[in-house]
Amino acid sequence: MKLTDKIVVVTGAARGQGAAEVAALAREGATVVATDVLDEEGLALTEMLCAEGYRTTYRHLDVTSPAEWAALAEELRVEDGTCHALVNNAGVAARERLPHVTLETWQRTFDINVTGPMLGIQALVPLMPPGSSIVNICSVAAMAGHAAAAYTSSKWALRGLTRTASLELGARGIRVNAIMPGLVDTPLMASASPAFTDAALAEIPLGRVGVPADIAPTVVFLCTDDSAYYNGAEIVIDGGLTAHVSHKGIADATRPPA
């Protein structure tokens, strides 16, 4: 129970990887504020965990809204006066390829994947004491060039935000780290084509797709004091996918007809 008396906010928490993170954090003793725009699923998750005796609550949060972030911060300030960790998990997949990426897709992807974490940091850092932790769920797409232009660019931007935040906030005793998941079986992956999944799976040395439970323990670790000297770290969890050159084969296998 290494997170007893810790308050942790998780975005994109209603299902998939976010739901696994909420459950793992709660079972390690944290009071978890699960946020999402999928209210029905988010409420069901937190009610289930509360019935098991864990301290979880659900709050509606559109991560692109400064006003909703401000409201959440004020609620935390009034109720608890503090926040010990923020897990920026919310994200969207964008699979359009150049030169056909629409401006609407580009903007929405950056709004959710990059601006959302930045707004969360701005809103919650004033409540964070020394020793607090921010975990940005990035992607192996930020380790190389991938064919999905908007998604890849947004995750590179989130990687940059992580490094900048680790520099700026380290002086306050707040650690900021990134997790780089590979191919993980979540609802976001459901939008990928079979050709993409087959080509990517063939490049994973462990020979399987990841599951949310493969990622959640590292999120928990980065929120505990065991990771007290981790700052600006980029932890890849991908079954070995990026340990070798692979992405051209995946891009070629999924390239649409000219």
C-alpha positions as CSV (number, residue, x, y, z in Angstrom):
1,M,0.0,0.0,0.0
2,K,2.7,2.5,-1.1
3,L,0.2,5.1,-2.1
4,T,-1.8,5.4,1.1
5,D,-2.9,9.0,1.7
6,K,-2.0,10.0,-1.8
7,I,-4.5,11.6,-4.1
8,V,-4.0,10.7,-7.8
9,V,-5.9,12.1,-10.8
10,V,-6.1,10.0,-13.9
11,T,-7.5,11.2,-17.3
12,G,-9.0,9.0,-19.9
13,A,-9.8,6.7,-17.1
14,A,-13.1,5.1,-18.1
15,R,-11.8,2.1,-20.0
16,G,-8.8,0.4,-21.5
17,Q,-5.4,1.4,-20.2
18,G,-6.8,4.2,-18.0
19,A,-9.2,1.9,-16.2
20,A,-6.4,-0.5,-15.5
21,E,-4.3,2.3,-14.1
22,V,-7.1,3.5,-11.9
23,A,-7.6,0.0,-10.5
24,A,-3.9,-0.6,-9.9
25,L,-3.5,2.8,-8.2
26,A,-6.5,2.3,-5.9
27,R,-5.3,-1.2,-5.0
28,E,-2.0,0.3,-3.9
29,G,-3.9,2.6,-1.5
30,A,-4.4,5.8,-3.5
31,T,-7.5,7.9,-3.5
32,V,-8.1,8.0,-7.2
33,V,-10.0,10.7,-9.1
34,A,-10.9,9.0,-12.4
35,T,-11.8,11.5,-15.1
36,D,-13.1,11.1,-18.6
37,V,-15.9,12.2,-21.0
38,L,-17.3,8.6,-21.0
39,D,-19.5,9.2,-18.0
40,E,-21.4,5.9,-17.9
41,E,-18.3,3.8,-18.2
42,G,-16.4,5.9,-15.7
43,L,-19.1,5.8,-13.1
44,A,-19.4,2.0,-13.5
45,L,-15.7,1.6,-13.0
46,T,-15.5,3.7,-9.8
47,E,-18.6,2.2,-8.3
48,M,-17.2,-1.3,-8.9
49,L,-13.9,-0.3,-7.1
50,C,-15.8,1.4,-4.3
51,A,-17.8,-1.8,-3.8
52,E,-14.5,-3.6,-3.4
53,G,-13.5,-1.2,-0.7
54,Y,-11.2,1.1,-2.7
55,R,-11.3,4.9,-2.6
56,T,-12.2,6.1,-6.1
57,T,-14.4,8.9,-7.5
58,Y,-15.4,9.8,-11.0
59,R,-15.5,13.3,-12.4
60,H,-16.4,14.4,-15.9
61,L,-13.5,16.1,-17.6
62,D,-12.8,17.2,-21.1
63,V,-9.1,17.6,-21.1
64,T,-9.2,20.3,-23.8
65,S,-11.2,22.6,-21.6
66,P,-9.3,25.1,-19.3
67,A,-12.6,25.8,-17.4
68,E,-13.1,22.1,-16.6
69,W,-9.6,21.7,-15.4
70,A,-10.0,24.8,-13.2
71,A,-13.2,23.4,-11.8
72,L,-11.5,20.1,-10.9
73,A,-8.5,21.9,-9.3
74,E,-10.9,24.0,-7.2
75,E,-12.8,20.9,-6.1
76,L,-9.5,19.2,-5.1
77,R,-8.4,22.4,-3.3
78,V,-11.6,22.7,-1.3
79,E,-12.0,19.0,-0.5
80,D,-8.4,17.9,0.1
81,G,-6.1,20.9,-0.4
82,T,-3.6,18.8,-2.4
83,C,-2.9,16.5,-5.3
84,H,0.0,14.1,-5.2
85,A,0.0,12.7,-8.8
86,L,-1.4,13.3,-12.2
87,V,-1.5,10.6,-14.9
88,N,-2.1,12.2,-18.3
89,N,-3.6,9.1,-19.9
90,A,-6.3,10.5,-22.2
91,G,-5.5,10.3,-25.9
92,V,-6.8,9.7,-29.3
93,A,-5.5,7.8,-32.3
94,A,-5.3,9.5,-35.6
95,R,-4.5,7.3,-38.5
96,E,-4.7,9.6,-41.5
97,R,-1.5,9.6,-43.6
98,L,0.3,12.3,-45.5
99,P,-0.6,14.1,-47.6
100,H,-4.2,13.5,-46.7
101,V,-4.3,14.6,-43.0
102,T,-7.1,17.0,-42.5
103,L,-6.6,20.2,-40.4
104,E,-9.6,19.1,-38.2
105,T,-7.9,15.8,-37.4
106,W,-4.5,17.4,-36.8
107,Q,-6.0,20.1,-34.4
108,R,-8.1,17.6,-32.5
109,T,-5.2,15.2,-32.0
110,F,-3.0,17.9,-30.7
111,D,-5.8,19.4,-28.5
112,I,-6.3,16.1,-26.7
113,N,-2.8,14.5,-26.8
114,V,-0.7,17.6,-26.1
115,T,-2.8,20.6,-24.9
116,G,-4.7,18.4,-22.5
117,P,-1.7,17.3,-20.5
118,M,-0.3,20.9,-20.6
119,L,-3.6,22.2,-19.2
120,G,-3.6,19.5,-16.5
121,I,-0.1,20.4,-15.4
122,Q,-1.0,24.1,-15.2
123,A,-4.2,23.4,-13.2
124,L,-2.8,20.9,-10.7
125,V,0.8,21.8,-10.1
126,P,-0.2,24.6,-7.6
127,L,-1.8,21.8,-5.5
128,M,1.3,19.5,-5.6
129,P,3.7,19.3,-2.7
130,P,7.4,18.3,-3.2
131,G,7.6,14.6,-4.0
132,S,4.6,14.7,-6.3
133,S,4.6,13.0,-9.7
134,I,3.3,13.6,-13.2
135,V,3.1,10.7,-15.6
136,N,2.5,11.3,-19.3
137,I,1.3,8.3,-21.3
138,C,3.2,8.8,-24.5
139,S,3.9,6.2,-27.2
140,V,6.6,4.4,-29.1
141,A,5.4,6.6,-31.9
142,A,7.5,9.2,-30.2
143,M,10.6,7.1,-30.6
144,A,10.8,7.0,-34.4
145,G,8.9,8.1,-37.5
146,H,5.5,6.4,-37.9
147,A,3.1,6.7,-40.7
148,A,0.2,8.2,-38.7
149,A,1.4,11.9,-39.1
150,A,-0.9,13.7,-36.6
151,Y,-0.7,11.0,-33.9
152,T,3.1,10.6,-34.2
153,S,3.7,14.4,-34.2
154,S,1.5,14.8,-31.1
155,K,3.3,12.1,-29.2
156,W,6.7,13.7,-30.1
157,A,5.3,17.0,-28.8
158,L,4.2,15.2,-25.6
159,R,7.7,13.8,-25.2
160,G,9.1,17.3,-25.5
161,L,6.5,18.6,-23.0
162,T,7.6,15.9,-20.6
163,R,11.3,16.9,-20.8
164,T,10.5,20.6,-20.4
165,A,8.2,20.0,-17.5
166,S,10.8,17.8,-15.8
167,L,13.3,20.7,-16.1
168,E,10.9,23.4,-14.9
169,L,9.1,21.5,-12.1
170,G,12.1,19.6,-10.7
171,A,13.1,22.6,-8.7
172,R,9.7,22.3,-6.9
173,G,10.4,18.6,-6.2
174,I,7.8,17.5,-8.7
175,R,8.9,14.7,-11.0
176,V,7.7,14.4,-14.6
177,N,8.2,11.2,-16.6
178,A,6.9,9.5,-19.8
179,I,5.8,6.0,-20.5
180,M,6.1,4.8,-24.1
181,P,3.7,1.9,-24.6
182,G,3.9,-0.1,-27.8
183,L,1.0,-2.1,-29.3
184,V,-1.5,-2.5,-26.5
185,D,-4.9,-4.1,-26.7
186,T,-7.3,-1.2,-25.9
187,P,-10.3,0.3,-27.5
188,L,-8.0,2.8,-29.3
189,M,-6.3,-0.1,-31.1
190,A,-9.7,-1.4,-32.3
191,S,-9.6,1.3,-35.0
192,A,-6.4,-0.1,-36.5
193,S,-6.6,-2.2,-39.6
194,P,-5.8,-5.9,-39.5
195,A,-2.9,-5.2,-41.8
196,F,-1.4,-2.8,-39.3
197,T,-1.9,-5.2,-36.4
198,D,-0.5,-8.2,-38.3
199,A,2.6,-6.2,-39.5
200,A,3.3,-4.8,-36.1
201,L,2.8,-8.1,-34.3
202,A,5.4,-9.7,-36.6
203,E,7.9,-7.1,-35.4
204,I,7.4,-7.7,-31.6
205,P,10.2,-10.0,-30.3
206,L,7.9,-11.2,-27.5
207,G,5.4,-12.3,-30.1
208,R,2.3,-10.8,-28.5
209,V,0.3,-7.7,-28.2
210,G,0.5,-5.9,-24.8
211,V,-2.5,-5.6,-22.5
212,P,-3.3,-2.8,-20.1
213,A,-2.0,-4.8,-17.1
214,D,1.4,-4.6,-18.7
215,I,1.5,-0.8,-18.4
216,A,-0.3,-0.1,-15.1
217,P,2.4,-1.4,-12.7
218,T,4.9,1.1,-14.2
219,V,2.3,3.9,-13.7
220,V,2.0,2.9,-10.1
221,F,5.7,2.8,-9.6
222,L,6.2,6.3,-11.0
223,C,3.5,7.6,-8.6
224,T,5.3,6.1,-5.5
225,D,8.3,7.3,-3.6
226,D,10.2,4.3,-5.0
227,S,10.7,6.4,-8.1
228,A,12.0,9.4,-6.2
229,Y,15.0,10.0,-8.5
230,Y,13.2,9.4,-11.8
231,N,12.7,12.7,-13.6
232,G,12.5,13.2,-17.3
233,A,12.7,9.4,-17.9
234,E,11.2,7.8,-20.9
235,I,10.2,4.2,-20.1
236,V,9.5,2.0,-23.2
237,I,7.1,-0.9,-22.7
238,D,6.7,-2.5,-26.1
239,G,7.8,-6.1,-26.0
240,G,11.0,-5.2,-27.8
241,L,9.3,-3.5,-30.9
242,T,11.6,-0.5,-30.9
243,A,14.7,-2.4,-30.0
244,H,15.2,-2.9,-33.7
245,V,14.3,-1.1,-37.0
246,S,10.7,-2.1,-37.9
247,H,8.5,0.8,-38.9
248,K,9.1,0.8,-42.6
249,G,7.8,-2.8,-42.9
250,I,4.7,-1.8,-41.0
251,A,4.2,1.3,-43.2
252,D,4.7,-0.6,-46.4
253,A,2.2,-3.3,-45.3
254,T,-0.5,-0.8,-44.6
255,R,0.1,1.7,-47.4
256,P,-3.2,2.5,-49.2
257,P,-3.2,2.3,-53.0
258,A,-1.9,5.4,-54.8
